[in-house]
Amino acid sequence: MKRIYFLGLLWMSITFMACEKIVTDVEVPIIESQVVVFSFLSPEDKWIKVEVTKSKPVFTRTVNVGAVKNASVTIANDGGQSATIPFVDSMNAYVLPTLLFPIEPGRVYTVEVMVDGKKVSGSCIIPVDKIGLGELRYKKLGDSSNGYGGPYFKYAYQWMDPAGTQNYYRLAIEQQYTYISNLDTVLVKKDVCSSIWTDQNKQGNYFTGVCDDYNYSSDETTVKAYLLNTDIHYYEYHIRRLNYFGENPFSEPFKQYNSVNGGLGVVGAFRRTERTLVVQ
């Protein structure tokens, strides 16, 4: 029995030594930083905004990469028109008014970025249809009892999906109210809900839903609902962001959506409609 026990210990020692050797021989891959470009274009926006940064490899000590300010950024449409987009320090991005370069429904736009001799680009098609909310209403459910005061509201919404085309949606509802602080009027914007859908298997049907929240203002509150009809790039990126767990080292990794050639990021598009309620 002692001989068998000794042989067992010897085998375990050899096994653990082998495992240790395998771990020691693993080389950490060297991954270079890549150019990252984000831009979401809409005819309803006043600005074309392009954010340019660089990725942060996992095995680096870089804390904050920050915006790349020395890039050459251009935008072009499928009609051969193009414009250079300058960097604006106050917005920490490359910005151009749409009055100078209009974003038109149904057209293809390409954003091109040159950084240190490296070119990256992304393209998108602006959705044609602006799809409005057919219904937005609210119901007061009573006063809150969470210690913050203010009533509790439920909001209901509805819209009709047009048949025959693939559509992607994002709906967001926010409360807006003001209060006085040190003789200054402060505007507060509070998210109530935000959801993303596709009309797959629901084309030509109604989309409906409800969301609710406390109203922390004792005065009247403006409620704004935004319905976005997006392209696939906007949809795929944001639906994955909903599954992102931040920098928790114990969360499961997943691959982010990328539509940029030669780098990382997304160039996408959307149309936007708004509806407003005043609740008390």
N, C-alpha and C positions, 0 to 999 in steps of 0.2 A: 504493500500500500504506500509506503514512504517513497519507493522508487517511482511509482506512478504519479504521486503528488509532485515529486521533484520535476519529472518530465513535463507535467502540466504547467508548472510555473515557468520552466524554461521556454516552452512554446509561447506562452503569453508574453514573455519578455521580448522574444524575437519578433512577435507580431506587432507589439507597440513600437519597437524600434523601427520597424519597416514603415509604419504609419507616420512616425515622426520624420523620417527621411523624405517621404512623399510631400509632406507639408512644407518642409524646408526648401525643397527644390522648386516650389511654385514661384514663378516670376510674375510680378504685378505688371500688367500691360500698360504701356505708355500711350495715353490718349491725348492728342493735342486739342487745344481749345478751338471751337468752331464759331463762325459768325452766325448770330441768331437774329432773325428778322421777323417782326410782327406788324401786320397792318390789316385793318378791317375797313373796307371801303363801303360808303353808302351815299346815294344821292341826297339823303336827308341830312347829312352832316355838313357843317360849315367848313370843316378842315379835312385835308388828307394828312393822316398822321402815320409815320413810320418809325417804329422803335428798333434801334440797332444796338445789340450788345454782343458779348462773347460768352460761350458756354463755360461752365466751371467744371473741369474734370474731377472725378470722384477723389482721386488720390493727389490732391493739391492742397496747399495751405492758403489759397486765395479766399479772402472773406467776402469781398464785394467787387464784382467785375465792373459794374457801372456802364453807362452809355458810351458807345463808340462815337466820338465827335468828329473824327477825321475821315469819315466815309464820303463817297460820292453816291448820291441817291437820286434816281430818276424814276419817273412813271410814264408809261406809254399806253395808248389804246390801240385797238385793232384797225384804226383808220390811219395809223402812221404818225399821229400827233404825240408829242412828248414834252416833258417839262422837268427841270431840275428842282429838287426839294431841298431847301436849306435847313440847317440845324438851328433850332430855336432854344436858347438856354433856359428860358422861363418854363418851357414845356418839356425839357429834357428829351427832345425827340426831333425828328425831321418833319417839318410842318409846312403845308402849302394850302392857302384858301381855295375852296372848290370854285369860287368865282373866277379864279385864274385858270383852273383846269377842271372843268365840270366832270362829275361822275354820272354817266348816263345808263339807264336801265338797258339790259340786253347786250351790252358791249363787253369785250374782253379787255382787261387791264393787266399790265405786267409791271411789277415793281422790281427794279434792278439795283443792287448795292455792290459797290466796289470798295474793298478794304485791303490796303497793303498789297495791291495787285491781284487780289482774289475776288472773283465775281460770284455772287449768289443772286438768285431771282425766284420769284413766285408769281403765278398768274391766277386770275379768278374771273368768273362771269357774273355780272351784276344781275340779280333776280329781276324779272320784269314786273311782277305783280306786287302792289302794296295791298296787304290783306288786313282789313280793319276788324276790330272787335265789334261783333254784332250786338253784344250786350255786356254791360258792366253795372252791377248794382250792389248795394250793401244792406246789411241788417244789423241793428244794434242789439246785442245779446244781453246787455246789462253792464253794470259797473264792475270794475276789476276788484279783486280782493287780494292782490299780490303785494300790496303796500306801496305801489307807485301811483295809484290813483288813475282816473281816466276810465272811459268806457271800453267795452270789448266789442269788436266788430267782426262780421263775416262778410267776405266779398265773393261774389259769384260772377263768372265770366263765360263768354261763349263766342265762337266764331265759326264760319262755314269754310271748309276747305274746298278750293276749286278742283274739279275732277280733271283728269287727263295729264297732269304734270306732277312730278315728284317735288314735294315741298318739305322744308325743315323749318321748325318754329322754335322761338324762345319767347316766353312771356314773363314779364317782371312787373310787380306791383310795389309801389313805395308810398309811404306817408311823408308829407312835407308840412312842417309847421315852424313857427318862429317863437322866440322868447327874447326877453331883454336881459342883457348881461353888461353891467358897467356902462349903461346908457347906449349900448350898441345892440342892434337887432341881429340876432343870430338865426340863420336858416338851418333847420335840421332835416336831413333826408334819411329815412329809416326804411330799410328793405322789409317788405312783408312776405313776399314769396318770389321764387324764380324757378322756372321749369323749362325743360327742353323736350321737344317731341319731333317725330317724323310721321308723315301721313301714310306710311306703308301699311297696307291692308285697311286704310281708313279714308281713301280718296273719295272726295265728294260728300263727306259726312261732317257733322258738327263736332267740334271740339269743345268740351265743357269742363269746368272745374271750380273748386272753391278753395279759399284760404282765409285764415283769420289771424287776428293779432290785437294786442292792446293799443289803445291810443293814449299816449302819455301826456298829451296836451289837453288842457281844460278848455281851450278856445277851439274855434273851427279849424279843421285840418283838411288840406288838399290831398287827395289821393290820385296818383297818376299810374296808369297802366300802359305799358309799352309792349307791343306785339311786333316781333321781328320775323320776317320771312327771309331765311338765310340760305346761303349756298352750302354745299356739302362740306367744304373746308371749315367754315365757321362751326357747323354742327359737330363734326367729328372731333375737333379740338376741344370744344366746351363740354361735350358729353364725357370725354375722358377726364377733364379737369374736375368733374363732379366726383370721380373715383379716386382723386389724389388725396393722400393722407398726410401731406406735408413732409417734414424731414424726420419723421419718426423712424429710427433705425430698425424697428421691429415690424414695420408695415411691409406688405408685399410689393416688390417693384413691378412696374408695368411700363410699357413703351408709350411715350407720348406721340400724338399725331404730328406728322411733319409733311408740309406741302412745298417746302422750299428746296430748290435745286442748288447743290453745292454747299449747303449749310443746313441750319435748323430753323424751325419756326413755321409760321402760317401766314399766308396772304389769302384773306377771305372777303366775303361780301354779304350785305344784308339790305333789306328795305325795312323801314320802321313807320309804324302808325302809333298814335297816342290817343288816350281818352282820359278825361279828368272828371273827378267827383269832388264835391265839397261836403264833408260830413261834420256833424256836431254832436 
